[in-house]
């Protein structure tokens, strides 16, 4: 199986939320369109620092992560990512300038994509959903949850 790339659009999440609320025009939402390598071993997407800065992604923390070169401290930012007609909010790992953009499994699963191991291509399915608690008497259930659990 060869490398799988996906055309992805990464949006500033604050701009995107303002657009969704009708407070900002779509052309004013900061974004970058990239070919990202699908990495089934990566939890989160990753972007090089120059792209993170270009669209003004908010840095929300840092922590130790396993990367291709071993363990290192990385910064995490928030992003909204779109592949085809599907969108997800996710953390994104901030990598050095020139690093290849990666698409991790969390964002892909949130959007309902998976990699077919036979073809190496992305396949659309149902988006990842929270599973409702199953038990004799759950404390409360919303109508949406009730419908999903029956």
C-alpha positions in Angstrom: 0.0 0.0 0.0 1.4 3.4 -1.0 1.0 6.8 0.7 -2.5 8.2 0.9 -2.9 12.0 0.5 -6.0 14.0 1.0 -6.9 17.5 0.0 -7.8 19.3 3.2 -8.8 22.8 4.2 -7.7 24.0 7.7 -9.7 26.9 9.1 -9.1 29.3 12.0 -11.7 28.0 14.5 -12.7 31.4 15.8 -13.2 32.8 12.4 -15.1 29.7 11.4 -17.5 29.9 14.4 -18.1 33.6 13.6 -18.9 32.6 10.0 -21.3 29.9 11.2 -23.1 32.4 13.5 -23.4 34.9 10.6 -21.0 37.4 12.1 -18.3 37.0 9.4 -18.2 36.5 5.6 -16.9 33.3 4.3 -14.1 35.1 2.4 -12.9 36.6 5.7 -12.3 33.2 7.4 -8.6 32.5 7.5 -7.8 29.2 5.9 -5.1 27.2 4.2 -5.7 24.4 1.6 -3.1 21.6 1.6 -2.4 18.1 0.5 -2.0 16.2 3.8 -0.5 12.8 4.2 -3.0 10.4 5.9 -1.2 8.9 8.8 -3.1 6.1 10.5 -0.5 6.1 13.3 -1.1 9.8 14.1 -3.8 10.8 16.6 -4.2 14.4 15.5 -3.5 16.3 12.4 -0.3 18.3 12.3 0.7 21.5 10.5 4.0 23.3 10.1 4.4 26.4 12.3 4.3 28.8 9.3 0.8 27.5 8.3 -0.4 27.7 11.9 0.8 31.3 12.1 -0.6 32.2 8.6 -4.2 31.4 9.7 -3.7 32.5 13.3 -4.5 29.2 15.0 -4.8 29.6 18.8 -2.2 27.6 20.7 -3.9 26.0 23.7 -1.1 24.0 25.3 1.8 21.8 24.9 2.8 18.3 25.9 5.0 15.3 25.2 4.1 13.4 22.0 5.5 10.5 20.0 6.6 11.8 16.6 8.5 10.2 13.7 11.8 11.2 15.3 10.9 10.0 18.8 9.4 11.7 21.8 9.4 15.5 22.0 7.4 18.4 23.4 4.9 19.8 21.0 2.5 22.6 21.0 -1.2 22.0 20.4 -3.5 24.4 18.6 -7.2 24.3 17.7 -8.4 24.0 14.1 -11.4 23.2 12.1 -10.6 20.9 9.2 -12.6 20.0 6.1 -12.2 17.1 3.8 -14.6 16.9 0.9 -18.0 17.9 2.3 -17.2 16.9 5.9 -15.9 19.1 8.7 -14.5 18.5 12.2 -13.0 20.4 15.1 -9.7 19.0 16.3 -6.4 19.7 18.1 -3.5 20.1 15.6 0.1 19.4 16.5 2.4 22.3 15.6 5.5 21.0 13.8 8.6 22.8 12.5 8.5 24.9 9.3 8.7 22.6 6.3 7.2 19.6 8.0 4.7 17.7 5.9 1.1 18.3 6.9 -0.5 15.1 8.3 -4.1 14.1 8.8 -4.5 12.0 11.9 -7.2 9.4 12.7 -9.2 11.5 15.2 -10.2 14.1 12.7 -10.8 11.5 10.0 -13.0 9.4 12.3 -15.0 12.5 13.4 -15.7 13.1 9.7 -16.6 9.4 9.0 -13.5 8.5 6.9 -11.4 5.4 7.2 -8.5 4.0 5.2 -9.3 0.9 3.3 -6.3 -1.4 4.0 -6.9 -3.3 0.7 -6.9 -0.2 -1.6 -5.1 2.4 0.6 -7.9 4.9 -0.3 -10.1 6.9 2.0 -13.6 5.5 2.3 -16.6 7.6 3.5 -18.7 6.1 6.3 -20.8 7.3 9.2 -19.2 10.0 11.3 -17.9 9.0 14.8 -20.6 9.4 17.3 -20.7 9.2 21.0 -22.2 6.0 22.2 -25.1 6.4 24.6 -24.8 4.8 28.1 -26.4 1.4 28.1 -27.8 0.3 31.4 -31.0 -0.5 33.2 -32.0 3.1 33.9 -29.7 5.8 32.5 -30.1 9.0 34.6 -31.2 11.1 31.6 -31.4 10.8 27.9 -31.9 13.4 25.3 -34.3 12.7 22.4 -31.3 12.6 20.1 -29.5 10.1 22.3 -32.7 8.1 22.7 -33.1 7.8 18.9 -29.4 6.8 18.5 -29.6 4.1 21.1 -32.8 2.4 19.9 
